[in-house]
Amino acid sequence: KKVNEQGFEIGNHSATHARLDTMGISGLKREIIDSKNQLVNQFGYCYSFAYPFHLSSKVSDQLVSDTHLFCRNFLKNDNELFFWANDSANSLESRENIINKSVESKSW
């Protein structure tokens, strides 16, 4: 709570840090949606998700994109989803360009 009060975002990283690429829909909902709801109940918000082990599946990608504003530090390109990647420049200007492109294309 102290970190949150100092202005840091508390993001979702799943309920139990499980491998989401091997789970069925009920497990994924528990790991992604239920854990987000717990954070919302405690802090009043939950905007981002970071995949445990950087592993996902099409179903987990869809659940995350349906329930979170963005996904952090995930190296993946997909025609339908935009994932924030650790670009080599890693500068403020580089990050702003990524965000602007996403906004312009109305992608995630």
C-alpha positions in Angstrom: 0.0 0.0 0.0 2.9 2.4 0.8 4.4 1.9 -2.7 1.0 2.5 -4.3 0.6 5.7 -2.2 3.9 6.9 -3.5 2.6 6.7 -7.1 3.8 3.4 -8.3 1.4 1.2 -10.4 0.5 -2.2 -8.9 0.1 -4.5 -11.9 -1.2 -8.0 -12.4 1.3 -10.8 -12.7 -1.2 -13.7 -12.2 -2.5 -15.3 -9.0 0.1 -18.0 -8.5 2.8 -17.3 -11.2 1.7 -20.3 -13.1 2.7 -21.2 -16.7 -0.3 -19.8 -18.6 0.6 -21.4 -21.8 -0.5 -24.8 -20.5 -3.7 -23.9 -18.7 -7.4 -24.4 -19.6 -9.9 -21.6 -19.6 -11.0 -21.9 -16.0 -7.4 -21.8 -14.7 -6.6 -18.9 -16.9 -9.7 -16.9 -15.7 -8.5 -17.5 -12.1 -4.9 -16.5 -12.8 -5.7 -13.5 -15.0 -9.2 -12.2 -14.2 -9.6 -13.1 -10.5 -6.2 -11.8 -9.6 -7.0 -8.5 -11.4 -10.2 -8.2 -9.5 -8.3 -8.7 -6.2 -6.0 -5.9 -7.1 -8.9 -3.6 -8.1 -10.6 -4.4 -4.8 -7.5 -3.6 -2.8 -6.1 -0.6 -4.8 -9.0 0.6 -6.9 -7.4 -0.1 -10.2 -5.3 -2.6 -12.2 -4.2 -1.5 -15.7 -1.3 -3.8 -16.7 -0.4 -7.4 -16.9 3.0 -9.1 -17.1 3.2 -12.7 -18.1 4.9 -15.2 -15.7 7.9 -16.7 -17.5 6.9 -14.6 -20.6 4.7 -17.5 -21.7 1.2 -17.3 -23.1 -1.3 -18.9 -25.3 -3.9 -17.5 -27.8 -6.6 -17.8 -25.0 -4.5 -16.1 -22.4 -3.6 -13.4 -24.8 -7.2 -12.8 -25.5 -8.2 -12.7 -21.8 -5.4 -10.3 -21.0 -6.3 -8.0 -23.9 -10.0 -8.1 -22.9 -9.3 -7.2 -19.3 -6.2 -5.0 -19.2 -5.1 -1.8 -20.9 -1.7 -3.1 -21.7 0.8 -5.9 -21.2 4.3 -5.1 -20.1 7.7 -6.3 -21.3 6.5 -9.1 -23.5 8.4 -9.9 -26.7 5.7 -10.8 -29.2 4.2 -9.4 -32.4 0.8 -10.4 -33.5 -1.4 -8.9 -36.2 -4.3 -8.3 -33.8 -2.5 -7.4 -30.6 0.2 -4.9 -29.8 2.6 -6.0 -27.0 5.0 -3.6 -25.3 8.5 -4.9 -26.1 11.9 -4.0 -24.6 13.2 -2.0 -27.6 17.0 -1.7 -27.9 16.9 2.1 -27.5 14.8 1.9 -24.3 14.6 5.7 -24.3 11.7 8.0 -23.4 11.4 9.1 -27.0 11.4 5.5 -28.2 8.7 4.5 -25.7 6.6 7.6 -26.7 6.9 6.6 -30.4 5.6 3.1 -29.6 2.7 4.5 -27.6 1.8 7.0 -30.3 1.8 4.3 -33.0 -0.4 2.2 -30.9 -2.9 5.0 -30.3 -2.9 6.0 -34.0 -3.6 2.4 -35.1 -6.1 1.9 -32.2 -4.2 -1.2 -31.2 -3.3 -2.6 -27.8 
